[in-house]
Amino acid sequence: MTELVRPELVCPAGTPAALKSAVEAGADCVYVGFRDETNARNFPGLNFSRKELEEGIALAHDHGAKVLVAINTFPRAGRPDLWHQAVADSARLKADAVILADIGLLAHAAHHHPDLRLHLSVQAAASNPDSIRFYAERFGVKRVVLPRVLTVQEIATVNAAIAPVETEVFVFGGLCVMAEGRCALSSYATGQSPNMNGVCSPASHVRYEERAGGITSQLAGFTINKFGEGEPAGYPTLCKGRFIANGKTSYLFEEPTSLNTLAMLPELIKAGITAFKIEGRQRGRAYVAAVVQAFRQGVDAVMAGRPMPDIDLDRITEGGRQTTGAYERTWR
Amino acid sequence: MTHPAKLTLGPVLFNWRPEAFRDFYFRIADEACVDTVCVGEVVCSKRTPFLAPVLPEVIERLTSAGKEVVLSSLALIMTEREANEARQLATADAGFLVEANDISVASMLAGRPFVAGPLLNIYNEGTLAALEELGAVRTCLPAELPADILVTLAGAAKGEIEIQAFGRLPLAISARCYHARSRNLAKDGCQYVCAEDPDGMAVDTLDDEPFLAVNGTQTMSYHYLDLLHELPALRARGINRFRLWPQNVDMVAVAALYRAVLDGAVEPADAADQLAALCPRAEFSNGYVHGREGHLFVEADL
């Protein structure tokens, strides 16, 4: 049995305040995006200006933490300048790495910024060793964020095959049920997609309609769910809605639920993963601090050989429901 | 126009019974006015063993009929077995182009001519150039791109550009099987229930509005893409190859309609009426190419 490698905790920061909370709560890395469509959380009121990034990097580095910049949408044909500038500014401001998804942008970054460390975004959905080697050998990618399609056992197999390329996996938060970056459901309904616009099921297209007996949540006019009187009406994320198929009404794709792998941390650490990622750049600083602290304690306990602390994150998960997602084979 | 327009029949994305699959392709070989026919399992590796026995005779029949055969790869490769099957496909060197629908397959094909499939993320000139450098001689672009980007990429391409023009659009792929889930089954014990829906399983909203379709681990549009109206404008702007996705309808007749519009022999509006008659249960959309929501049918000219 090889010695356990201590995984880095990679934490979300949608705002400078969240970045501060994350590093103070024990984040090893924070990931951020610029305030435009170059990143996959292109939400109003979120993300960083160049000046805020510069200050954020200084603050994180003072705490011994790294800053990763997500530039993980797919540049629009005919005008890649916005994306090229985002990479150039990240390099200039000495970000510790950029997280990219697009092959063309990876080629650009590898050519023009050879000293900039490249991570592969989950949006590239590199789900096997051949794909990972492609990105590592062609563009010098050092770390791959794995899509949420693999079991823990499959991840361990991948890790053994691709070393020294590092892997990062999601351990907490919102959960895509489709292979990330390979889903156009949002643009089919709303005209805006994660790949092209950095949004999924955007708030601009959401409507809650009061009808007799309860509330209907809609996305671009499509009913995504219905809630009874007094039942909290959840956000209509397309793949977490209730639909009718085969004569039956159900959460066909996935329940409104959050990924929570706290209880699986020992297995995940044994699988040889370099970094654990927490989803939620759209979340507030209290959320970020609570989740980061919980995972900080969990990782530290496993590394010290102590039993896992009993931490209840129910109150901050979606609808209070949690899943270990694709990490367990039965999810499929 | 210097280049004659070409039609590609995409791979059957659904789980058709092997006999139905074979008979479909035999008829395509004998009767359909398509230039290229893609075959191979794209969606779920659990289906591959059923198709394998009939594939050789299908390929033989198509080749004999003068069709260009393209072998399509799986879209989501997760296990070593799936990777090994893809490697066999990529290295067989049987004289057919292979269509890579996962970047791993493109990497296995590096240095040899191949087709970059519609399930790769090719959104801009940089990515297109990287894939062409790898060996892509033809690229089928993703479903959600608007016409201006399709045209920009056609202008930038060294090889051929193909766009999707008919059928339910492949919108998403997952590790989870929603067909199995709809029957309270897990993927491991799926009982191949996806075979019960040869055109996919309709997914309606709680207000009974048709919305999506499920094909095992793949999620598709409920609506059938119909670009008959747009074909002349797209042709004029440099797009010369169009993909028809097989549905459980008379695809020979569907191909004939697209061919007739491309040849200027039939007006798009007349062809659209005939298409609706050929697909009596279908609703149609063309929103993406107009830069709109994918499910919409936009009447305006491109």
Interface residues (C-beta under 8 A of the other chain):
Chain A: F74 P75 R76 A77 G78 P80 A101 D102 I103 G104 L105 A107 H108 A124 A125 A126 S127 N128 P129 D130 S131 R133 F134 R138 V149 L150 E154 T157 V177 M178 A179 G181 R182 C183 A184 L185 S187 Y188 A189 T190 G191 S193 N195 M196 T216 A220 F222 T223 I224 N225 K226 G241 R242 F243 I244 A245 N246 K248 T249 S250 L252 F253 E254 A326 R329 T330 W331 R332
Chain B: A75 L76 I77 M78 T79 E80 E82 A83 A86 R87 D102 I103 S104 V105 A106 S107 M108 L119 N121 Y123 N124 E125 G126 T127 L128 A129 A130 L131 P142 A143 E144 D148 I149 T152 L153 A156 L169 L171 A172 I173 S174 A175 R176 C177 Y178 R181 S182 R183 A186 K187 D188 M201 A202 V203 D204 T205 L206 D207 D208 E209 F211 L212 V214 T219 S221 G287 Y288 G291 R292 E293 G294 H295
